């Protein structure tokens, strides 16, 4: 047996090569596919994949100890950059609230004194007017502060989720695992999440748009939520024409990515569904921009035709100029 480590300090991959096929109790593949992905849960997130042959087998083990934090410092910094004057506004709101609150206390004490002293009864209307202004100011600036604070929290939460997504791992080949952020500026990811039947149907519906989707930098990440294996047929036979073989190769490229550490992907997806008010059982798609931000999402099958119609090609005279115009889906 040979061991070969691969990865980083926070995410490590270990390749184990057996000189003979491992016993059935170690790896069980009820559908007899050539490759199988499965996950073990323990104190850390671990995922395994294997490929069997008549001469031996290779097991790929990936582990990660990353735990998503509530709001990361990077998300807070990005929020400040995107809204540089929000903190200044909130500071002045707090100052105005403090000033108006002090005025309210003073006016209240004056009003009590005027009400208990008949000789100052003529001052009551003026004191009430000032008290009303102070209470109105407190209410207004408190509303503005709470609105900005709510927008700040929502923005930081969104940026934190995007950062968490960018650190999730994808398997490109059996021996290559990359984070999502390594595809920024290169590919527009479309995450299809649902049961195996949903993934299979999405795969079939994408076939007529394969060439156009690849020209627009689209790559699909199938995230199976029911533990079954989708049927993605890429088989090439000797009787097929060169055009059919080329299409099969392009299809493999469109659907070559596979999520690693499914528990982390599921955690991120559940949070997205919760915020969108979508049932956790609903099959969904999420499309990302070239810069890695979430562009759009929906329930059901991805609108492949809409992607082709709205997204600009990643090559040619419009490269770079239209990178920010990633459409609405």
C-alpha positions in Angstrom: 0.0 0.0 0.0 1.4 3.5 -0.9 0.5 6.8 0.7 0.7 10.1 -0.9 -0.3 13.3 0.9 -1.8 16.3 -0.9 -3.4 19.5 0.2 -2.9 22.4 2.7 -2.8 22.8 6.5 -6.6 23.3 6.7 -7.6 20.9 4.0 -5.6 17.7 3.4 -5.9 14.9 0.8 -4.4 11.5 1.2 -4.1 9.0 -1.6 -3.9 5.3 -0.7 -3.0 2.8 -3.5 -3.6 -0.8 -2.8 -1.7 -3.5 -4.8 -4.9 -5.6 -4.8 -8.5 -4.6 -4.8 -9.7 -3.7 -1.2 -12.1 -6.1 0.5 -15.8 -5.5 -0.1 -16.5 -4.5 3.6 -14.1 -1.5 3.1 -15.6 -0.3 -0.1 -19.1 -1.3 -1.1 -20.5 -0.2 -4.5 -24.0 -1.6 -4.9 -24.4 -0.2 -8.4 -21.0 -1.5 -9.6 -19.9 1.8 -11.0 -16.3 2.5 -11.7 -16.1 5.2 -9.2 -18.0 6.0 -6.0 -18.1 9.0 -3.6 -19.2 8.6 0.0 -18.8 10.5 3.2 -18.0 9.6 6.8 -18.9 12.1 9.6 -16.9 12.4 12.8 -15.2 15.2 14.7 -13.9 16.6 11.4 -15.3 16.5 7.9 -13.9 13.6 5.8 -14.8 12.4 2.3 -13.6 9.4 0.4 -13.6 8.4 -3.2 -12.2 5.3 -4.9 -11.6 3.8 -8.3 -11.4 0.0 -8.6 -9.7 -2.0 -11.3 -8.7 -5.6 -11.7 -5.2 -4.9 -10.7 -5.7 -2.6 -7.7 -7.6 0.3 -6.2 -7.0 3.9 -5.2 -8.7 5.6 -2.3 -8.8 9.4 -2.1 -9.4 10.8 1.4 -10.1 14.5 1.9 -10.4 16.1 5.3 -11.1 19.6 6.5 -11.3 21.2 10.0 -12.6 24.5 8.7 -15.7 25.7 10.7 -17.8 28.5 9.2 -17.7 31.5 11.6 -20.7 33.8 12.1 -19.1 36.9 10.5 -15.5 36.8 9.4 -13.1 39.7 9.7 -12.6 39.6 5.9 -16.4 40.0 5.4 -16.4 43.0 7.8 -13.5 44.7 5.9 -15.2 44.1 2.5 -18.4 45.6 4.0 -16.6 48.7 5.0 -15.0 49.0 1.6 -18.4 48.6 -0.2 -20.1 51.1 2.2 -17.4 53.5 3.5 -19.7 56.2 4.9 -22.1 53.9 6.8 -20.0 53.8 10.0 -19.7 57.6 9.9 -23.5 58.0 9.5 -24.2 55.5 12.3 -21.8 57.5 14.6 -23.6 60.7 14.0 -27.0 59.0 14.5 -25.9 57.8 17.9 -24.6 61.3 18.8 -28.0 62.8 17.8 -29.9 60.1 19.7 -27.8 60.9 22.8 -28.3 64.6 22.4 -32.1 64.3 21.9 -32.4 61.8 24.7 -30.7 64.3 27.1 -33.0 67.0 25.9 -36.0 64.7 26.5 -34.9 64.1 30.1 -34.5 67.9 30.7 -37.8 68.7 29.1 -39.5 66.0 31.1 -38.2 67.3 34.4 -39.2 70.8 33.4 -42.7 69.6 32.5 -43.1 67.9 35.9 -42.0 71.1 37.7 -44.4 73.2 35.6 -47.3 70.9 36.3 -46.8 71.0 40.0 -46.3 74.8 40.2 -49.4 76.8 39.2 -47.2 79.9 38.7 -45.4 78.2 35.8 -48.6 76.9 34.1 -48.0 79.3 31.2 -44.7 77.5 30.3 -46.4 74.1 29.8 -47.3 74.5 26.1 -43.7 75.6 25.2 -42.2 72.8 27.3 -44.5 70.2 25.7 -43.5 71.5 22.2 -39.8 71.1 23.0 -40.5 67.6 24.5 -42.3 66.6 21.3 -39.4 67.7 19.2 -36.9 65.8 21.3 -39.0 62.6 21.2 -39.4 63.0 17.5 -35.7 63.4 17.0 -34.9 60.3 19.1 -37.4 58.3 17.1 -36.2 59.5 13.7 -32.5 58.9 14.4 -33.1 55.6 16.1 -35.0 54.5 13.0 -32.2 55.6 10.7 -29.6 53.9 12.9 -31.5 50.6 13.1 -32.1 50.7 9.3 -28.4 51.1 8.6 -27.4 48.5 11.2 -29.8 46.0 9.6 -28.4 46.7 6.2 -24.9 46.3 7.6 -25.7 42.9 9.2 -27.3 41.7 6.1 -24.4 42.7 3.9 -21.8 41.2 6.3 -23.8 37.9 6.4 -24.0 37.8 2.6 -20.3 38.5 2.2 -19.5 35.9 4.9 -21.6 33.3 3.0 -19.8 34.2 -0.2 -16.5 33.8 1.5 -17.5 30.4 2.9 -18.6 29.3 -0.6 -15.3 30.4 -2.1 -13.4 28.1 0.3 -15.5 25.0 -0.5 -13.6 22.3 -2.3 -14.2 20.9 -5.8 -12.8 17.8 -7.4 -11.6 18.4 -10.9 -10.0 15.0 -11.5 -9.3 12.1 -9.2 -6.0 13.6 -8.1 -6.8 17.3 -8.2 -8.9 19.2 -5.7 -9.3 23.0 -5.8 -11.3 25.7 -3.9 -14.1 27.5 -5.6 -12.2 30.8 -5.5 -9.5 29.4 -7.8 -12.1 29.6 -10.6 -12.8 33.3 -10.2 -12.5 35.1 -13.5 -12.3 31.8 -15.3 -15.7 30.1 -14.9 -19.3 30.8 -14.1 -20.4 28.0 -11.8 -24.0 26.7 -11.8 -24.8 24.6 -8.7 -27.5 22.1 -9.2 -28.7 20.8 -5.9 -31.4 18.1 -5.5 -32.0 14.4 -5.6 -30.2 12.2 -8.1 -33.2 12.2 -10.4 -33.2 16.0 -10.5 -29.4 16.0 -11.4 -30.0 13.4 -14.1 -32.8 15.4 -15.7 -30.8 18.6 -15.5 -27.9 16.8 -17.2 -30.2 15.7 -20.0 -31.7 19.2 -20.5 -28.3 20.8 -20.8 -27.2 18.6 -23.7 -28.5 20.9 -26.5 -26.7 23.9 -25.0 -23.4 22.2 -24.3 -21.3 24.2 -26.7 -22.9 27.5 -26.0 -22.6 27.1 -22.2 -18.9 26.2 -22.4 -18.3 29.3 -24.6 -19.8 31.4 -21.8 -17.5 29.8 -19.2 -20.3 27.8 -17.5 -19.3 24.8 -15.5 -21.9 22.7 -13.5 -21.5 21.5 -9.9 -24.0 18.7 -9.2 -24.8 18.5 -5.5 -26.8 15.3 -4.8 -28.9 15.6 -1.6 -30.5 12.2 -1.3 -27.3 10.1 -1.3 -28.0 8.3 -4.6 -25.9 8.4 -7.7 -27.2 10.3 -10.7 -26.9 8.8 -14.1 -24.5 10.9 -16.2 -23.7 9.0 -19.4 -20.5 10.0 -21.1 -19.6 6.6 -22.6 -17.8 6.7 -26.0 -17.9 3.7 -28.2 -15.9 2.8 -31.3 -19.0 2.9 -33.4 -19.7 6.5 -32.7 -18.8 9.3 -35.1 -16.1 11.8 -34.4 -18.7 14.4 -33.8 -20.5 12.3 -31.2 -17.2 11.6 -29.4 -16.3 15.3 -29.4 -19.7 16.1 -27.9 -19.2 13.5 -25.2 -15.8 15.1 -24.4 -17.4 18.6 -24.2 -20.2 17.2 -22.0 -17.6 15.7 -19.6 -15.9 19.1 -19.4 -19.2 20.9 -18.6 -20.0 18.4 -15.8 -16.4 17.6 -14.7 -16.6 19.2 -11.3 -17.7 17.4 -8.2 -18.2 18.8 -4.6 -15.9 17.6 -1.9 -16.9 17.4 1.8 -20.6 17.2 1.1 -21.5 18.2 4.6 -20.0 21.7 4.2 -21.7 22.2 0.9 -25.0 21.1 2.4 -24.6 23.4 5.3 -24.0 26.4 2.9 -27.0 25.3 0.8 -29.3 25.0 3.7 -28.4 28.5 4.9 -29.1 29.9 1.4 -32.5 28.1 1.3 -33.4 29.4 4.8 -32.7 33.0 3.9 -34.7 32.6 0.7 -37.6 31.0 2.5 -37.3 27.8 0.4 -38.1 24.4 1.7 -35.0 22.3 2.5 -36.4 19.5 0.3 -36.8 21.6 -2.8 -34.4 21.1 -5.7 -32.7 24.3 -6.6 -30.1 25.9 -8.8 -27.7 28.7 -8.0 -25.6 30.5 -10.6 -22.4 32.4 -9.8 -20.8 35.4 -11.5 -17.3 35.4 -12.8 -16.2 37.1 -9.6 -17.7 34.3 -7.5 -20.8 36.2 -6.2 -24.2 34.6 -6.4 -25.9 36.0 -9.5 -29.3 34.3 -9.3 -31.1 31.2 -8.1 -34.4 29.5 -8.4 -36.4 26.4 -7.6 -36.4 23.7 -10.2 -34.2 23.0 -13.3 -31.6 25.5 -14.4 -32.8 27.7 -17.4 -30.0 26.7 -19.7 -31.5 28.6 -22.6 -31.6 31.8 -20.5 -27.9 31.4 -19.6 -27.1 31.2 -23.3 -29.2 34.2 -24.1 -28.0 36.5 -21.3 -24.4 35.6 -20.6 -21.6 37.0 -22.8 -18.9 34.7 -24.1 -15.6 34.6 -22.1 -13.5 34.8 -25.2 -13.4 37.2 -28.1 -13.7 41.0 -28.5 -16.1 41.4 -25.6 -13.8 39.6 -23.1 -13.4 41.7 -20.0 -15.7 44.5 -21.1 -18.9 42.5 -20.3 -17.6 40.6 -17.3 -19.9 42.5 -15.0 -23.0 41.9 -17.1 -23.7 38.4 -16.0 -27.4 38.5 -16.6 -30.3 37.9 -14.2 -30.3 34.1 -13.9 
